[in-house]
Amino acid sequence: MSHDESAPGSDEDLVEEATALLETFGLTEYEARCFVALTRIDHGTAREIAEVADVPRPRVYDSVESLQERGLADVQDAQPRRFRAADPRDAVDTIRREYGERLDRLEGVLPRLRSPEPRDERAGVWVVEGDEAVSDRLTALAGDANHELLVVVAVDSLLTDDFLAALAAAGERGVDITLGSPAPAIRERVREALSDPTVVETWTWWEEYPIEAGEISAILMADGRELLVSSDVETDLPGVDRHSAVWTDDERAPLVGLMRPLLASAIGGE
């Protein structure tokens, strides 16, 4: 039986994935390809690296030199010169440490840019687009809650593991959580993940489930002052929908005052 190099999980797939990941951490394409090639062959000359990495030989030298400066490769002073990649675990630790230092520095710099006297502004309502962005905002709002969370989730794609973990953590903080959903699978996931939630079936006035484009897909209200409302919207691609949401963390926003009694009545029975 022949070996299919393009099959999922093949060496070719791993090389492409590792190269792409390294590029996200600031390596150039040639640097990433040289590092992956060295990792595969353990050590080698510029000619060997060029052949394995499919990188022009003159570019191997400057690419490996850059890797050496970052602590990701070693050079042996021989004729011809030989190169060796750092141990994979050591390489990951080096990159993690490098980015951790940058994030620590950024954490110290960014707050110093803020004005000591914030500008007055009207109650703001903001927009987030896309399933991941909506789920991330739901997760963040759940993480802000101190007393009460009123939540409605109609689609499983928005109930990510991170959002579910944020709800569970809120429950452990003593936050009173009420969640409604028309989907039995969503209600069951919440019951299994949270220690003592109030879970109810809601939105049963819809003629059918799942939701259609234009209908509300999630609502979250935290402590009666932070609110997100998302809906499923059509895109210009046939058969492809995505979620879009408006949200506010300002209790002065009229939307908050409007939604609080409606939401409490819909899922809380008030």
C-alpha positions in Angstrom: 0.0 0.0 0.0 1.5 3.3 -1.1 2.0 6.2 1.4 -0.1 9.3 0.6 2.0 12.3 1.5 -1.1 14.5 1.3 -3.1 12.5 3.8 -4.2 14.2 7.0 -1.4 13.9 9.6 1.3 13.2 7.0 4.8 14.7 7.3 3.9 17.3 4.7 0.9 18.4 6.8 3.1 18.6 9.9 5.8 20.6 8.1 3.2 23.1 6.8 1.5 23.5 10.2 4.8 23.9 12.1 6.1 26.5 9.6 2.9 28.5 9.7 2.8 28.5 13.5 6.5 29.6 13.7 5.7 32.5 11.4 2.9 33.7 13.8 5.7 34.1 16.4 7.7 36.5 14.3 9.9 34.2 12.2 10.2 34.9 8.5 9.1 32.2 6.1 12.7 31.3 5.3 13.6 31.2 9.0 10.6 29.0 9.8 11.4 26.7 7.0 15.0 26.4 7.9 14.2 25.7 11.5 11.7 23.0 10.6 14.2 21.5 8.2 16.9 21.4 10.9 14.4 19.8 13.3 13.7 17.1 10.8 17.4 16.3 10.0 18.8 17.1 13.5 21.9 18.8 12.0 23.2 19.6 8.5 25.1 21.9 6.1 23.7 24.8 4.3 23.3 22.7 1.2 21.4 20.0 3.1 19.1 22.6 4.7 18.4 24.3 1.4 17.4 21.0 -0.2 15.1 19.9 2.7 13.6 23.4 3.3 13.4 24.4 -0.4 15.1 27.6 0.5 17.7 29.3 -1.7 21.1 28.4 -0.4 22.3 32.0 0.1 19.3 32.7 2.3 20.0 29.7 4.5 23.0 31.5 6.1 21.2 34.7 7.1 18.1 32.7 8.2 20.1 30.4 10.4 22.1 33.3 11.8 18.9 35.0 12.8 17.7 31.7 14.4 21.0 31.6 16.3 20.5 35.1 17.6 17.1 34.1 19.0 18.5 31.0 20.6 16.8 28.6 18.2 19.9 27.2 16.4 23.6 26.5 17.0 26.4 26.8 14.5 29.5 24.6 14.4 32.7 26.3 13.1 33.8 23.6 10.7 34.4 23.2 6.9 31.7 23.3 5.7 29.8 24.9 8.6 27.2 22.8 10.2 24.0 23.9 11.8 21.8 22.3 14.5 18.3 23.3 15.7 17.5 23.8 19.4 15.7 20.9 21.0 12.0 21.3 20.3 11.0 21.8 23.9 13.8 24.2 24.5 12.7 26.1 21.4 9.2 26.4 22.6 10.3 27.5 26.0 12.5 30.2 24.4 9.7 31.5 22.2 7.3 31.4 25.2 9.7 33.3 27.4 10.4 35.9 24.7 6.7 36.6 24.1 6.0 36.5 27.9 8.6 39.3 28.4 7.1 41.3 25.6 3.6 40.9 27.1 4.8 41.9 30.5 6.4 45.0 29.1 3.2 45.8 27.1 1.1 45.4 30.3 3.3 48.0 32.0 3.3 50.4 29.0 -0.3 50.5 27.9 -1.9 51.7 31.2 0.6 54.7 31.2 -0.9 55.8 27.9 -4.4 56.4 29.3 -5.4 59.9 30.2 -5.6 60.5 34.0 -8.9 62.3 33.3 -11.1 60.1 31.1 -13.3 62.0 28.6 -17.0 62.1 29.2 -19.0 60.1 26.8 -22.6 59.1 26.1 -23.8 55.7 27.0 -22.2 53.5 24.3 -23.4 50.5 22.4 -20.8 48.6 20.6 -20.8 46.0 17.7 -18.9 42.7 17.4 -19.0 40.6 14.3 -18.3 36.9 13.8 -19.0 33.8 15.8 -15.6 33.8 17.6 -15.8 37.5 18.5 -19.4 37.1 19.8 -18.4 34.1 21.9 -15.3 35.9 23.3 -17.5 38.8 24.3 -20.0 36.5 26.0 -17.2 34.9 27.9 -15.8 38.3 29.0 -19.2 39.6 30.2 -19.8 36.4 32.1 -16.4 36.8 33.7 -17.4 40.3 34.9 -20.6 39.2 36.7 -20.7 39.5 40.4 -24.3 38.8 41.3 -26.6 37.7 38.5 -26.4 36.3 35.0 -29.4 36.0 32.8 -28.5 34.1 29.6 -30.2 32.8 26.6 -28.3 30.7 24.0 -30.0 29.3 21.0 -27.1 27.9 19.0 -24.5 25.5 20.2 -21.6 27.2 18.3 -21.8 30.2 20.7 -21.7 28.0 23.8 -17.9 27.4 23.5 -15.8 25.6 26.1 -14.4 29.0 27.2 -17.9 30.5 27.6 -19.1 27.4 29.5 -16.0 27.6 31.8 -16.7 31.3 32.4 -20.3 30.5 33.4 -19.0 27.7 35.7 -16.5 30.0 37.3 -19.2 32.6 37.9 -21.3 30.0 39.6 -18.4 29.1 41.9 -18.2 32.8 42.8 -21.8 32.7 43.9 -23.3 34.4 40.9 -27.0 33.5 40.4 -27.2 32.0 36.9 -30.4 31.5 34.9 -30.0 30.1 31.4 -32.7 29.5 28.9 -32.5 27.7 25.5 -34.8 26.1 23.0 -32.1 23.4 22.4 -32.2 20.4 24.7 -28.5 19.7 24.0 -27.5 23.2 25.2 -29.6 22.9 28.4 -28.0 19.5 29.2 -24.4 20.8 28.6 -25.1 23.7 31.0 -26.6 21.4 33.7 -23.6 19.1 33.4 -21.0 21.9 33.6 -22.5 24.1 36.3 -23.1 23.1 39.9 -26.5 24.8 40.5 -27.8 26.7 37.5 -31.5 27.5 36.8 -32.0 26.0 33.3 -35.3 26.5 31.5 -36.7 26.0 28.0 -37.4 29.3 26.4 -38.2 31.0 23.1 -40.8 28.3 22.4 -42.9 30.8 20.5 -40.8 30.1 17.4 -42.5 27.9 15.0 -39.5 25.8 14.5 -35.9 25.3 15.7 -33.1 25.9 14.8 -33.2 29.6 14.3 -33.2 31.3 10.9 -31.2 34.2 9.7 -32.3 37.5 11.4 -33.4 35.9 14.6 -31.8 36.4 18.0 -29.1 33.7 18.7 -28.0 34.8 22.2 -28.7 37.3 25.0 -26.6 37.9 28.1 -27.2 40.3 30.9 -24.7 40.6 33.8 -25.7 42.2 37.0 -28.5 44.2 35.3 -26.0 46.6 33.7 -24.0 44.8 31.0 -25.8 43.4 28.0 -25.2 41.6 24.8 -27.7 40.7 22.1 -26.6 38.7 19.1 -28.4 37.6 16.0 -27.8 35.2 13.1 -27.2 37.2 9.9 -26.9 36.2 6.3 -23.6 36.8 4.4 -23.1 37.3 0.7 -22.0 33.6 0.5 -24.8 31.2 -0.3 -25.8 29.1 2.7 -23.3 30.8 5.0 -24.5 32.7 8.1 -22.6 34.3 11.0 -23.4 36.0 14.3 -23.4 39.7 14.9 -24.0 41.3 18.3 -24.5 44.7 19.9 -23.3 45.0 23.5 -22.8 47.5 26.2 -21.2 47.7 29.6 -22.9 50.9 30.5 -26.1 50.6 32.4 -27.2 54.1 31.2 -27.7 52.7 27.7 -31.5 52.6 27.0 -31.1 49.1 25.6 -30.3 47.9 29.1 -33.3 49.4 30.7 -35.5 47.9 28.0 -34.1 44.4 28.0 -33.9 43.8 31.8 -37.6 43.3 32.5 -38.2 41.5 29.2 -35.3 39.1 29.7 -36.2 38.5 33.4 -39.8 37.7 32.4 -38.8 35.5 29.5 -36.4 33.2 31.4 -36.8 34.1 35.0 -40.6 33.9 35.4 -40.7 37.4 36.9 
